[in-house]
Amino acid sequence: MREPSYSDLGAGMEVGGWRTQWAVGQGSFHSGAVRTEGHTVRYVYDCGTTQPAYKDALDRELDEAIRRLDNRVDLLYLSHFHKDHTSGVERLLGRADVRHVIIPLAPASERIMALAASLDAEDPLPEWYVELIADPVGFFVTAGANVTEVRPDDGNGLAPVEFPLEPADNDQPWFTAPTPGGQTPDRASAALAEGGYRPLWLWVPWVLSQARTTQGAFLTQLSTQTGLTRLQLEDRLATAEGLRQLGTGRRDPLRRAYNAAVQGRNLNFTSMALYSGPPPGGGRGGLAEGHYEAAGVLALLARPQVGWLATGDATLRAAERTAEFNRAFHPFSSTVGTFVLPHHGSDENFRDDLLAPFRPGTTFVASADKHGRWRHPGPTATRASMSAGHLIWVRADEATRWTEHFVASR
């Protein structure tokens, strides 16, 4: 497929690039590059798959992604800490220059739940993953990256970009908000800008406000299973070393506590969504074209909306949570042409009005495979997506890798 050129939009084209949803099976791995005339920002959103069923697929896709990213990642976003969104992180850090990592501010109880949820798929877990769970900021700082943690939504919504914008270095015109007083910012927008200050392309993360019910049930069960008092358990969770002890000791108590607390449901309460696209309003147009990369798989979608929005595993089935999500991203909804369905298209994380803000003909992506008892995308999400636009199902087969090229002007 021919990549759209700047001439497709005529005079005034200022930004273009590519993005790919990689074929990793039951997992999530997205990357892309956005460029102006003299600068390129390379980014990744999530990097993992379930183990060990899709390890070969993940390694194949990671190697190709790193090649296309020229062994450099300016912005690495992780929606949350489950292994099907993080299992490729160590390989990515080892083979690419990862400069800035943006993660949600997740409590220790949720992070240890993420570890416990992974035990049925892979035990023993690799040491690096235990370290990521125990001390996520330290894990990435040790690898040489800057780290920003994003708080859950405080009800104030999203700003299109944070000011003042200051270039990180001479060859990299992307920016993150300064952190006043060393505190964790509520928002951490980044922008590809012209002349130092006019944003042309934004990366805007947002974290759904947290629910505490399952965390409390899990801690109660973990206290029972480990024989620790609740106070002793909370002391363990308060330090990275205590978390390491829980993660590297006997795993059966963790597994039993998780299974008893969630009762077979896959619950994720802290999950960071990400908008990647032009600032809202004022644009003169754009063009995005998407296709399956493999020859012989025919699908080509073109549309004027060039923005992209993904939800990680955000739990968006409840009406109030969908309303919270739609409120946060309302300024960007008219520019979104590609929307990645929550939790691989699971019906348990979906409701029809989640799709209401988007234009007819939007591309909806489900990154999933028929793995174990999970059957994603679910029938409700599938029907709604096909009614509102186009459903793209990316699986482990390389033939289902989905790539979009885009150009935009202001």
PEJO-V667503 format. One record per residue. N is the residue number from 1. OMEGA is omega as a letter, one per 40 degrees, with the letter a starting at -180 (999 if undefined). NEAR is the number of other ideal C-beta (glycine too) atoms within 10 Angstrom. D_CENTER is the distance of its C-alpha to the mean C-alpha in whole Angstrom. Layout:
n=N omega=OMEGA near=NEAR d_center=D_CENTER
n=N omega=OMEGA near=NEAR d_center=D_CENTER
This chain:
n=1 omega=i near=11 d_center=27
n=2 omega=i near=7 d_center=28
n=3 omega=i near=13 d_center=25
n=4 omega=a near=22 d_center=26
n=5 omega=i near=12 d_center=28
n=6 omega=a near=15 d_center=28
n=7 omega=i near=9 d_center=32
n=8 omega=a near=16 d_center=30
n=9 omega=a near=19 d_center=30
n=10 omega=a near=10 d_center=33
n=11 omega=i near=8 d_center=34
n=12 omega=i near=12 d_center=31
n=13 omega=a near=22 d_center=28
n=14 omega=a near=20 d_center=26
n=15 omega=i near=24 d_center=22
n=16 omega=i near=26 d_center=21
n=17 omega=a near=23 d_center=19
n=18 omega=i near=16 d_center=17
n=19 omega=a near=22 d_center=13
n=20 omega=i near=22 d_center=13
n=21 omega=a near=27 d_center=11
n=22 omega=a near=29 d_center=13
n=23 omega=a near=28 d_center=15
n=24 omega=i near=33 d_center=14
n=25 omega=a near=27 d_center=16
n=26 omega=a near=24 d_center=14
n=27 omega=a near=32 d_center=11
n=28 omega=i near=29 d_center=8
n=29 omega=a near=28 d_center=8
n=30 omega=i near=25 d_center=8
n=31 omega=i near=26 d_center=10
n=32 omega=i near=23 d_center=13
n=33 omega=i near=19 d_center=15
n=34 omega=a near=27 d_center=17
n=35 omega=i near=16 d_center=21
n=36 omega=a near=18 d_center=24
n=37 omega=a near=10 d_center=27
n=38 omega=a near=7 d_center=27
n=39 omega=i near=16 d_center=24
n=40 omega=i near=18 d_center=20
n=41 omega=a near=24 d_center=17
n=42 omega=a near=26 d_center=15
n=43 omega=i near=24 d_center=11
n=44 omega=i near=26 d_center=8
n=45 omega=a near=28 d_center=4
n=46 omega=a near=30 d_center=5
n=47 omega=a near=29 d_center=8
n=48 omega=i near=26 d_center=10
n=49 omega=i near=33 d_center=13
n=50 omega=a near=23 d_center=15
n=51 omega=e near=19 d_center=18
n=52 omega=a near=11 d_center=21
n=53 omega=a near=18 d_center=21
n=54 omega=a near=24 d_center=19
n=55 omega=a near=16 d_center=19
n=56 omega=i near=12 d_center=21
n=57 omega=i near=22 d_center=19
n=58 omega=i near=27 d_center=16
n=59 omega=i near=14 d_center=19
n=60 omega=a near=17 d_center=20
n=61 omega=i near=26 d_center=17
n=62 omega=a near=24 d_center=16
n=63 omega=i near=11 d_center=19
n=64 omega=i near=17 d_center=19
n=65 omega=a near=25 d_center=16
n=66 omega=i near=20 d_center=17
n=67 omega=a near=11 d_center=20
n=68 omega=i near=14 d_center=19
n=69 omega=a near=21 d_center=17
n=70 omega=i near=12 d_center=21
n=71 omega=a near=12 d_center=20
n=72 omega=i near=15 d_center=18
n=73 omega=i near=25 d_center=15
n=74 omega=a near=22 d_center=15
n=75 omega=i near=24 d_center=12
n=76 omega=i near=25 d_center=9
n=77 omega=i near=27 d_center=6
n=78 omega=a near=28 d_center=5
n=79 omega=i near=28 d_center=4
n=80 omega=a near=24 d_center=7
n=81 omega=i near=27 d_center=10
n=82 omega=a near=27 d_center=11
n=83 omega=a near=25 d_center=13
n=84 omega=i near=30 d_center=11
n=85 omega=a near=25 d_center=8
n=86 omega=a near=27 d_center=10
n=87 omega=i near=27 d_center=13
n=88 omega=a near=25 d_center=13
n=89 omega=a near=26 d_center=13
n=90 omega=i near=18 d_center=16
n=91 omega=i near=16 d_center=17
n=92 omega=i near=22 d_center=15
n=93 omega=a near=21 d_center=17
n=94 omega=a near=11 d_center=20
n=95 omega=a near=15 d_center=20
n=96 omega=i near=21 d_center=18
n=97 omega=a near=14 d_center=19
n=98 omega=a near=23 d_center=16
n=99 omega=a near=18 d_center=17
n=100 omega=a near=21 d_center=14
n=101 omega=i near=24 d_center=12
n=102 omega=a near=24 d_center=10
n=103 omega=i near=26 d_center=9
n=104 omega=i near=25 d_center=10
n=105 omega=a near=18 d_center=14
n=106 omega=i near=25 d_center=14
n=107 omega=a near=14 d_center=18
n=108 omega=a near=20 d_center=19
n=109 omega=i near=17 d_center=20
n=110 omega=a near=23 d_center=17
n=111 omega=i near=22 d_center=16
n=112 omega=i near=27 d_center=19
n=113 omega=i near=29 d_center=19
n=114 omega=i near=22 d_center=15
n=115 omega=a near=23 d_center=18
n=116 omega=a near=25 d_center=21
n=117 omega=a near=21 d_center=18
n=118 omega=a near=24 d_center=18
n=119 omega=i near=18 d_center=22
n=120 omega=a near=11 d_center=23
n=121 omega=a near=17 d_center=21
n=122 omega=i near=16 d_center=22
n=123 omega=e near=11 d_center=25
n=124 omega=i near=9 d_center=25
n=125 omega=i near=19 d_center=22
n=126 omega=a near=13 d_center=22
n=127 omega=a near=12 d_center=23
n=128 omega=a near=16 d_center=20
n=129 omega=i near=23 d_center=17
n=130 omega=i near=18 d_center=20
n=131 omega=i near=19 d_center=20
n=132 omega=i near=24 d_center=16
n=133 omega=a near=28 d_center=17
n=134 omega=a near=23 d_center=20
n=135 omega=a near=19 d_center=19
n=136 omega=i near=22 d_center=16
n=137 omega=i near=16 d_center=17
n=138 omega=i near=13 d_center=20
n=139 omega=a near=23 d_center=18
n=140 omega=i near=23 d_center=17
n=141 omega=i near=13 d_center=20
n=142 omega=i near=11 d_center=22
n=143 omega=i near=16 d_center=20
n=144 omega=a near=10 d_center=21
n=145 omega=i near=17 d_center=18
n=146 omega=a near=13 d_center=18
n=147 omega=i near=16 d_center=15
n=148 omega=i near=22 d_center=14
n=149 omega=a near=18 d_center=14
n=150 omega=i near=23 d_center=13
n=151 omega=i near=16 d_center=15
n=152 omega=a near=18 d_center=15
n=153 omega=i near=20 d_center=16
n=154 omega=i near=10 d_center=20
n=155 omega=a near=10 d_center=21
n=156 omega=i near=9 d_center=22
n=157 omega=a near=14 d_center=19
n=158 omega=i near=21 d_center=17
n=159 omega=i near=14 d_center=19
n=160 omega=i near=17 d_center=19
n=161 omega=i near=20 d_center=19
n=162 omega=i near=18 d_center=20
n=163 omega=e near=14 d_center=24
n=164 omega=i near=9 d_center=26
n=165 omega=a near=20 d_center=24
n=166 omega=a near=11 d_center=25
n=167 omega=i near=13 d_center=24
n=168 omega=i near=15 d_center=23
n=169 omega=a near=8 d_center=26
n=170 omega=a near=6 d_center=28
n=171 omega=a near=9 d_center=26
n=172 omega=a near=16 d_center=22
n=173 omega=i near=21 d_center=22
n=174 omega=a near=25 d_center=19
n=175 omega=i near=22 d_center=19
n=176 omega=a near=20 d_center=18
n=177 omega=i near=20 d_center=19
n=178 omega=a near=11 d_center=22
n=179 omega=a near=12 d_center=22
n=180 omega=i near=7 d_center=25
n=181 omega=i near=4 d_center=27
n=182 omega=a near=5 d_center=25
n=183 omega=i near=8 d_center=23
n=184 omega=a near=12 d_center=19
n=185 omega=i near=17 d_center=18
n=186 omega=i near=19 d_center=17
n=187 omega=a near=20 d_center=15
n=188 omega=a near=25 d_center=14
n=189 omega=i near=24 d_center=14
n=190 omega=a near=28 d_center=15
n=191 omega=i near=25 d_center=17
n=192 omega=a near=24 d_center=19
n=193 omega=i near=20 d_center=23
n=194 omega=i near=16 d_center=26
n=195 omega=i near=6 d_center=29
n=196 omega=a near=11 d_center=27
n=197 omega=a near=14 d_center=26
n=198 omega=a near=13 d_center=26
n=199 omega=i near=20 d_center=22
n=200 omega=a near=20 d_center=21
n=201 omega=a near=26 d_center=18
n=202 omega=i near=24 d_center=15
n=203 omega=a near=25 d_center=11
n=204 omega=i near=25 d_center=11
n=205 omega=i near=25 d_center=9
n=206 omega=a near=26 d_center=10
n=207 omega=i near=27 d_center=11
n=208 omega=i near=25 d_center=13
n=209 omega=a near=14 d_center=16
n=210 omega=i near=17 d_center=17
n=211 omega=a near=13 d_center=19
n=212 omega=a near=11 d_center=22
n=213 omega=a near=10 d_center=24
n=214 omega=i near=19 d_center=22
n=215 omega=i near=20 d_center=22
n=216 omega=i near=11 d_center=25
n=217 omega=i near=15 d_center=26
n=218 omega=a near=22 d_center=25
n=219 omega=i near=19 d_center=26
n=220 omega=i near=15 d_center=30
n=221 omega=a near=20 d_center=29
n=222 omega=i near=26 d_center=28
n=223 omega=i near=18 d_center=31
n=224 omega=a near=14 d_center=34
n=225 omega=a near=17 d_center=32
n=226 omega=a near=19 d_center=33
n=227 omega=i near=9 d_center=36
n=228 omega=i near=16 d_center=35
n=229 omega=i near=10 d_center=35
n=230 omega=i near=12 d_center=33
n=231 omega=i near=9 d_center=34
n=232 omega=i near=13 d_center=33
n=233 omega=i near=20 d_center=30
n=234 omega=i near=15 d_center=29
n=235 omega=i near=12 d_center=30
n=236 omega=a near=19 d_center=29
n=237 omega=a near=17 d_center=25
n=238 omega=a near=11 d_center=26
n=239 omega=i near=13 d_center=26
n=240 omega=a near=16 d_center=24
n=241 omega=i near=10 d_center=27
n=242 omega=i near=18 d_center=28
n=243 omega=i near=21 d_center=24
n=244 omega=i near=17 d_center=25
n=245 omega=i near=12 d_center=28
n=246 omega=a near=24 d_center=26
n=247 omega=a near=21 d_center=24
n=248 omega=i near=14 d_center=27
n=249 omega=i near=11 d_center=30
n=250 omega=a near=10 d_center=31
n=251 omega=a near=16 d_center=28
n=252 omega=i near=12 d_center=30
n=253 omega=i near=19 d_center=29
n=254 omega=a near=25 d_center=26
n=255 omega=a near=17 d_center=25
n=256 omega=a near=17 d_center=28
n=257 omega=i near=23 d_center=27
n=258 omega=a near=24 d_center=23
n=259 omega=i near=15 d_center=25
n=260 omega=a near=15 d_center=28
n=261 omega=a near=21 d_center=25
n=262 omega=i near=17 d_center=23
n=263 omega=i near=9 d_center=26
n=264 omega=i near=6 d_center=24
n=265 omega=i near=8 d_center=21
n=266 omega=a near=17 d_center=17
n=267 omega=i near=21 d_center=16
n=268 omega=a near=24 d_center=13
n=269 omega=i near=22 d_center=14
n=270 omega=a near=28 d_center=12
n=271 omega=a near=28 d_center=8
n=272 omega=i near=28 d_center=6
n=273 omega=a near=26 d_center=6
n=274 omega=i near=24 d_center=6
n=275 omega=i near=24 d_center=10
n=276 omega=a near=28 d_center=11
n=277 omega=a near=26 d_center=15
n=278 omega=i near=26 d_center=18
n=279 omega=a near=20 d_center=20
n=280 omega=i near=17 d_center=21
n=281 omega=i near=11 d_center=25
n=282 omega=a near=7 d_center=27
n=283 omega=i near=20 d_center=26
n=284 omega=i near=13 d_center=29
n=285 omega=i near=15 d_center=26
n=286 omega=i near=25 d_center=24
n=287 omega=i near=21 d_center=24
n=288 omega=i near=24 d_center=21
n=289 omega=a near=19 d_center=22
n=290 omega=a near=24 d_center=20
n=291 omega=i near=18 d_center=21
n=292 omega=a near=20 d_center=21
n=293 omega=a near=15 d_center=22
n=294 omega=i near=12 d_center=24
n=295 omega=i near=7 d_center=28
n=296 omega=i near=6 d_center=29
n=297 omega=a near=13 d_center=26
n=298 omega=i near=7 d_center=27
n=299 omega=i near=12 d_center=25
n=300 omega=a near=9 d_center=24
n=301 omega=i near=18 d_center=23
n=302 omega=a near=13 d_center=24
n=303 omega=a near=21 d_center=23
n=304 omega=i near=15 d_center=24
n=305 omega=a near=24 d_center=20
n=306 omega=a near=30 d_center=18
n=307 omega=a near=26 d_center=15
n=308 omega=a near=27 d_center=12
n=309 omega=i near=24 d_center=9
n=310 omega=a near=24 d_center=6
n=311 omega=a near=24 d_center=7
n=312 omega=i near=27 d_center=5
n=313 omega=a near=25 d_center=8
n=314 omega=a near=26 d_center=10
n=315 omega=a near=23 d_center=14
n=316 omega=i near=26 d_center=15
n=317 omega=a near=17 d_center=18
n=318 omega=a near=12 d_center=20
n=319 omega=a near=10 d_center=22
n=320 omega=i near=8 d_center=22
n=321 omega=i near=19 d_center=18
n=322 omega=i near=21 d_center=17
n=323 omega=i near=13 d_center=20
n=324 omega=i near=18 d_center=18
n=325 omega=a near=22 d_center=15
n=326 omega=i near=16 d_center=17
n=327 omega=a near=14 d_center=19
n=328 omega=a near=20 d_center=16
n=329 omega=i near=21 d_center=15
n=330 omega=a near=13 d_center=19
n=331 omega=a near=17 d_center=20
n=332 omega=a near=23 d_center=17
n=333 omega=a near=19 d_center=18
n=334 omega=i near=14 d_center=21
n=335 omega=a near=24 d_center=19
n=336 omega=i near=21 d_center=16
n=337 omega=i near=26 d_center=17
n=338 omega=a near=29 d_center=14
n=339 omega=i near=24 d_center=12
n=340 omega=a near=26 d_center=9
n=341 omega=a near=29 d_center=11
n=342 omega=i near=29 d_center=10
n=343 omega=i near=31 d_center=10
n=344 omega=a near=27 d_center=11
n=345 omega=a near=25 d_center=14
n=346 omega=i near=23 d_center=16
n=347 omega=a near=17 d_center=19
n=348 omega=a near=17 d_center=18
n=349 omega=a near=27 d_center=15
n=350 omega=i near=24 d_center=17
n=351 omega=a near=18 d_center=20
n=352 omega=a near=14 d_center=21
n=353 omega=i near=12 d_center=21
n=354 omega=a near=24 d_center=17
n=355 omega=a near=20 d_center=18
n=356 omega=a near=12 d_center=21
n=357 omega=a near=18 d_center=20
n=358 omega=a near=22 d_center=19
n=359 omega=i near=15 d_center=22
n=360 omega=a near=8 d_center=24
n=361 omega=i near=14 d_center=23
n=362 omega=i near=21 d_center=19
n=363 omega=i near=24 d_center=17
n=364 omega=a near=23 d_center=15
n=365 omega=i near=25 d_center=13
n=366 omega=i near=24 d_center=13
n=367 omega=a near=32 d_center=12
n=368 omega=i near=26 d_center=14
n=369 omega=i near=26 d_center=18
n=370 omega=a near=12 d_center=21
n=371 omega=i near=20 d_center=20
n=372 omega=a near=11 d_center=23
n=373 omega=i near=7 d_center=23
n=374 omega=i near=16 d_center=20
n=375 omega=a near=14 d_center=21
n=376 omega=e near=23 d_center=17
n=377 omega=a near=24 d_center=17
n=378 omega=a near=21 d_center=20
n=379 omega=i near=10 d_center=23
n=380 omega=i near=16 d_center=22
n=381 omega=i near=27 d_center=19
n=382 omega=a near=19 d_center=21
n=383 omega=a near=13 d_center=24
n=384 omega=a near=23 d_center=22
n=385 omega=a near=25 d_center=20
n=386 omega=i near=11 d_center=23
n=387 omega=a near=11 d_center=25
n=388 omega=a near=19 d_center=23
n=389 omega=a near=21 d_center=22
n=390 omega=i near=16 d_center=21
n=391 omega=i near=19 d_center=19
n=392 omega=a near=23 d_center=17
n=393 omega=a near=19 d_center=17
n=394 omega=a near=26 d_center=15
n=395 omega=a near=21 d_center=17
n=396 omega=a near=22 d_center=18
n=397 omega=a near=13 d_center=21
n=398 omega=i near=15 d_center=21
n=399 omega=a near=12 d_center=22
n=400 omega=i near=21 d_center=19
n=401 omega=a near=22 d_center=17
n=402 omega=a near=24 d_center=16
n=403 omega=i near=18 d_center=17
n=404 omega=i near=25 d_center=17
n=405 omega=a near=21 d_center=19
n=406 omega=i near=28 d_center=20
n=407 omega=a near=23 d_center=22
n=408 omega=i near=28 d_center=23
n=409 omega=i near=21 d_center=26
n=410 omega=999 near=19 d_center=27
